[in-house]
Amino acid sequence: MTDTPARLLKLLSLLQTPREWPGGELAERLDVSPRTVRRDIDRLRELGYPVEASRGSLGGYRLVAGAAMPPLVLDDEEAVAIAVGLRAGAGHAIEGVDEASVRALAKLEQVLPSRLRHRVSALQNATVPLTRGDGATIDPQTLTTLASAATGQEALRFSYRSGDGTETKRQVEPYRLVSTGRRWYLVAYDLLRADWRTFRVDRVSEPFATGARFAARPLPMEGGEGGAGDAARYFARSMAGKQPELRLDVRFRAPAEFVAARLPPTLGVPEPEPGSGPAGEDGCRLRSSSTDSLEWVALRLALVDCEFAVQGPPQLVAYLESLGARLTRAASPGKG
C-alpha cells in the first residue's frame, strides 16, 4: 500500500481494536516493511494518537487512552451500529441521553455516505420500540436539525402544534435543547413574538434551517453566564409558571429501595418508615414537589407495583379515585 494517508487510516483502524498488534503482522496487513510501520506509528503519535509499544519477541503496538480524544476511524458496520443506537436513544428521550448524544448524531449523519444513511434509516424503520409511560416519540431527524441549528447559530422555521391542537408557523433563534428524560424541549427566541419561548419537540414538525446566522441573545436571567446551565434553569422557571406545583405525600407498603428503583428521580426520593405497613413491615414515604401533570404522576405511582396511599394533594387523590372507578368499569364492561 503506497498511498500514505490511506495506509495511515488503515493502520489507525487496526490499532483501534482492543488488542496488541505485532509489528510483523501490521507490516503484512499493510503490505509494507516493518520500518515503514515504525515510521507510520511515529506519524500517528505526532497527530496525537497515544500508541504504546512493547519490546520483546511477543511485543507490539496498541492504542491506549490519552489526555484527549483524537478522531476515530469506523468501518461501515461500526458507523451504522452507532448511528442506529444514537437515533433510538434520541428519538425516545431515554433518561440520561441528553443534548450531547444529539450533537454526536448530527455530526455522524452529516458525514455518513448515502449508502450507510440508507441502511440506518432501513434499520430504524424496521424496528418497533417498546416504550413505557407517556414519553413522546420524536423523529431523530428533527432533533438533529434543531441541535445543528442551535450549535451553528442558524435561524429556524417550523410548524408547531400547541396543547389544544392549534397549528402555527414559527421563526426562531434556537438557543439550547433541554432533555427532561421523558421529553425534549427547545429553548429559543421567537422572532415573530419578540420574546423567549420553550417548545415541546414532539410538537415540532417540518423544521427548516434558513441559513440566516444570528448572534446569540442573552437569556433573561439574573447572574447567568450563558450556556446549557442557564438554559436548564430558564426552562425550569418557565415550566414552573405554566404547571401548578403538586406537593406529594405518598405512603408505600414496600421498602424505600424497592420504590426508589421504580420511581423517576424527578419525583423525589422516598424515606424509610419502619413498621408503617399493616402488619408492621417496613414501608416508606415520599414527600416532594412536582410540576408534572396529574395524569403522569398518577401513572408513575401505579407503575411502582405495590400498595400505596396518597395523603395529598387533594386533586391527585380525586384523580386517582376517578381513574380507579374508570378502570374498574373497564374491567367489567357488562356491569357498567
C-alpha positions in Angstrom: 0.0 0.0 0.0 1.9 3.1 -1.3 -0.8 5.8 -0.5 0.4 7.2 2.8 -2.9 8.8 4.0 -4.9 5.6 3.1 -2.3 3.5 4.8 -2.3 5.6 8.0 -6.1 5.3 8.1 -6.0 1.6 7.8 -3.3 1.4 10.4 -5.4 3.5 12.8 -8.4 1.3 12.1 -6.4 -1.8 13.1 -5.0 -0.2 16.2 -8.4 0.9 17.4 -9.4 -2.7 18.0 -8.7 -3.7 21.6 -5.6 -5.9 21.1 -1.9 -5.6 20.7 -0.5 -5.9 17.2 3.0 -7.3 16.5 4.9 -5.2 14.1 5.3 -8.0 11.6 1.6 -8.7 11.5 0.9 -5.0 10.9 3.5 -4.9 8.1 1.9 -7.9 6.5 -1.6 -6.4 6.7 -0.4 -3.2 5.2 1.9 -4.8 2.7 4.9 -2.7 3.8 8.1 -3.2 5.6 8.4 -3.2 9.5 10.5 0.0 9.1 7.6 1.7 7.3 5.2 0.6 10.1 7.5 2.2 12.7 7.6 5.5 10.7 3.7 5.4 10.4 3.4 4.8 14.1 5.6 7.9 14.7 3.3 9.9 12.4 0.2 8.8 14.4 1.9 9.9 17.6 2.6 13.3 16.1 -1.1 13.6 15.3 -2.0 13.0 18.9 -2.8 9.3 18.9 -1.2 7.6 22.0 0.3 4.5 20.5 2.2 2.3 23.1 5.0 -0.1 22.0 6.2 -3.1 24.0 9.5 -4.8 23.3 10.5 -8.5 23.1 9.5 -11.4 20.9 5.9 -11.0 21.9 5.9 -7.2 21.8 3.9 -5.0 19.5 1.8 -1.8 19.3 -1.6 -0.9 20.8 -3.6 2.3 21.2 -4.1 3.5 24.8 -6.2 6.1 26.4 -4.7 9.6 26.2 -5.3 13.1 27.6 -7.7 14.0 24.8 -9.9 12.0 22.4 -8.5 12.0 18.8 -10.7 11.3 15.8 -12.0 7.8 15.5 -11.9 5.7 12.4 -15.0 3.5 12.0 -15.8 0.8 9.5 -19.2 0.6 7.8 -20.7 -1.8 10.3 -19.5 0.2 13.3 -20.8 3.5 11.9 -24.2 2.0 11.3 -24.4 0.5 14.7 -23.5 3.8 16.4 -26.0 5.8 14.3 -28.8 3.4 15.0 -28.1 3.4 18.7 -28.0 7.2 18.9 -31.2 7.6 16.9 -33.0 5.1 19.1 -31.9 6.9 22.3 -32.6 10.3 21.0 -35.9 9.5 19.4 -37.5 8.1 22.6 -36.0 10.6 25.1 -34.4 7.9 27.3 -33.4 9.3 30.7 -29.7 10.2 30.7 -29.5 10.7 27.0 -29.0 14.4 26.6 -28.0 17.0 24.1 -24.5 15.6 23.7 -25.9 12.4 22.1 -28.0 14.5 19.7 -24.9 16.6 18.7 -22.9 13.4 18.1 -25.7 12.0 16.0 -25.8 15.2 13.9 -22.1 15.1 13.3 -22.2 11.4 12.4 -25.1 11.6 10.0 -23.5 14.6 8.3 -20.5 12.6 7.2 -22.2 9.2 6.6 -22.1 8.1 2.9 -25.5 7.8 1.3 -25.3 4.0 1.2 -24.9 3.9 5.0 -27.5 6.6 5.6 -30.0 4.3 3.8 -29.0 1.3 5.9 -29.5 3.3 9.1 -33.0 4.5 8.0 -34.0 1.0 6.9 -33.0 -0.5 10.3 -34.7 2.3 12.2 -37.9 1.9 10.2 -38.0 -1.8 10.7 -37.6 -1.6 14.5 -40.6 -1.2 16.8 -39.6 0.2 20.1 -41.1 -0.8 23.4 -41.7 2.4 25.5 -43.1 3.0 29.0 -45.1 5.8 30.3 -46.2 8.7 28.2 -42.8 9.7 26.8 -43.4 11.1 23.3 -41.8 9.6 20.3 -39.7 12.1 18.3 -38.3 11.9 14.8 -34.5 11.9 15.3 -34.0 14.0 12.2 -36.0 16.7 13.9 -33.7 16.6 16.9 -30.5 16.7 14.8 -31.9 19.6 12.7 -32.6 21.6 15.9 -29.3 20.7 17.5 -27.3 21.7 14.4 -29.1 25.0 14.1 -28.5 25.8 17.8 -24.9 24.9 17.6 -24.3 26.9 14.3 -26.5 29.8 15.5 -28.8 29.5 12.4 -32.4 30.7 12.4 -35.1 28.0 12.1 -38.6 27.8 10.7 -41.0 25.1 11.7 -44.7 24.3 12.3 -45.8 24.0 15.9 -48.9 22.3 17.4 -50.0 23.7 20.8 -51.6 21.7 23.5 -55.1 22.5 22.2 -54.2 21.4 18.7 -53.7 24.8 17.1 -51.1 24.9 14.3 -48.8 27.9 14.0 -45.7 28.8 11.9 -42.7 29.8 14.0 -39.4 31.5 13.1 -36.9 31.3 16.0 -33.3 31.7 17.0 -32.6 28.4 18.7 -30.6 28.6 21.9 -30.4 25.1 23.5 -32.2 21.7 23.6 -33.3 20.6 27.1 -34.0 16.9 27.9 -36.2 16.0 30.9 -35.8 12.3 30.5 -39.4 11.9 29.2 -39.4 14.8 26.7 -37.2 17.1 24.7 -37.8 20.9 24.7 -36.3 23.7 22.6 -35.4 27.0 24.3 -35.5 29.7 21.6 -36.1 33.4 20.9 -39.4 33.7 18.9 -38.7 36.4 16.2 -42.4 36.9 15.4 -43.4 37.3 19.0 -40.2 39.1 20.1 -39.9 37.0 23.2 -38.3 33.8 24.6 -40.3 30.6 24.3 -40.0 26.9 25.1 -41.3 24.4 22.6 -42.0 20.7 23.0 -40.0 19.0 20.3 -42.6 16.3 19.8 -45.0 19.0 18.6 -42.5 20.5 16.2 -42.8 19.4 12.5 -41.1 20.3 9.2 -38.1 22.1 10.8 -36.0 24.1 8.3 -32.7 25.8 8.8 -33.0 29.1 6.9 -29.2 29.8 6.6 -29.6 33.1 8.3 -26.9 33.5 11.1 -27.5 35.3 14.3 -25.6 36.5 17.4 -26.9 34.6 20.4 -29.0 36.7 22.7 -28.6 36.5 26.5 -31.3 34.7 28.3 -33.5 36.9 30.6 -31.9 35.6 33.8 -30.0 37.3 36.6 -26.5 36.4 37.2 -26.3 33.8 34.4 -23.1 33.2 32.4 -24.8 31.7 29.3 -24.8 28.1 28.1 -26.5 24.9 28.9 -26.8 25.6 32.7 -28.7 28.8 32.1 -30.9 27.1 29.6 -31.9 24.4 32.1 -32.6 27.0 34.8 -34.7 29.1 32.4 -36.6 26.1 31.3 -37.4 25.0 34.9 -38.5 28.5 35.7 -40.7 28.8 32.6 -42.3 25.4 33.2 -43.0 26.2 36.8 -45.1 29.1 35.8 -47.2 27.0 33.4 -47.9 24.0 35.5 -49.2 24.2 39.1 -46.9 22.6 41.7 -48.1 19.4 43.2 -46.9 18.8 46.8 -46.8 15.0 47.0 -47.3 13.0 50.2 -47.5 9.3 49.5 -47.0 6.2 51.7 -45.9 2.9 50.1 -46.2 -0.5 51.5 -42.7 -1.5 50.3 -39.1 -0.8 51.2 -37.6 2.5 50.1 -35.1 0.8 47.9 -37.8 -1.0 46.0 -39.8 2.1 45.5 -36.9 4.4 44.6 -35.8 1.9 41.9 -39.2 2.2 40.2 -39.8 6.0 40.5 -38.3 8.6 38.2 -35.7 10.7 40.1 -37.7 13.9 39.2 -40.4 12.7 41.7 -38.0 12.7 44.6 -36.6 10.0 46.9 -38.8 8.1 49.4 -37.7 7.9 53.0 -37.9 4.6 55.0 -40.7 4.4 57.6 -40.1 1.2 59.7 -43.2 -0.6 60.8 -45.6 1.5 58.7 -47.2 -1.4 56.9 -50.5 -3.1 58.1 -48.6 -6.0 59.6 -45.7 -3.9 60.9 -43.5 -4.5 57.9 -41.2 -1.8 56.6 -42.6 0.9 54.2 -41.6 4.3 53.0 -43.0 7.8 52.5 -42.5 10.2 49.6 -42.7 13.9 50.3 -41.7 16.0 47.4 -42.9 18.6 44.8 -43.6 18.1 41.1 -44.7 20.3 38.3 -45.7 17.3 36.1 -49.3 16.6 35.2 -51.7 14.8 37.5 -52.1 12.1 34.9 -48.4 11.4 34.6 -47.8 11.4 38.4 -50.7 9.0 38.9 -49.4 6.7 36.2 -45.9 6.7 37.7 -47.2 5.9 41.2 -49.2 3.0 39.8 -46.2 1.6 37.9 -44.3 1.2 41.2 -46.3 -2.0 41.5 -47.0 -2.1 45.2 -49.8 -0.9 47.6 -49.7 2.9 48.3 -51.8 5.6 49.8 -51.9 9.2 48.7 -52.2 11.7 51.6 -52.0 14.7 49.3 -52.5 16.8 47.3 -56.4 16.6 47.2 -56.5 16.9 43.4 -54.3 13.9 43.0 -56.5 11.9 45.4 -59.6 12.9 43.4 -58.0 12.0 40.1 -56.9 8.5 41.4 -60.5 7.9 42.7 -61.9 8.8 39.2 -59.2 6.8 37.5 -59.8 3.8 39.7 -63.5 3.8 39.0 -62.9 4.1 35.3 -60.5 1.2 35.4 -63.0 -0.9 37.4 -65.7 -0.3 34.8 -63.3 -1.2 32.0 -62.5 -4.5 33.7 -66.2 -5.3 34.0 -67.9 -3.8 30.9 -71.1 -5.8 31.3 -71.8 -4.4 34.8 -71.4 -0.7 33.9 
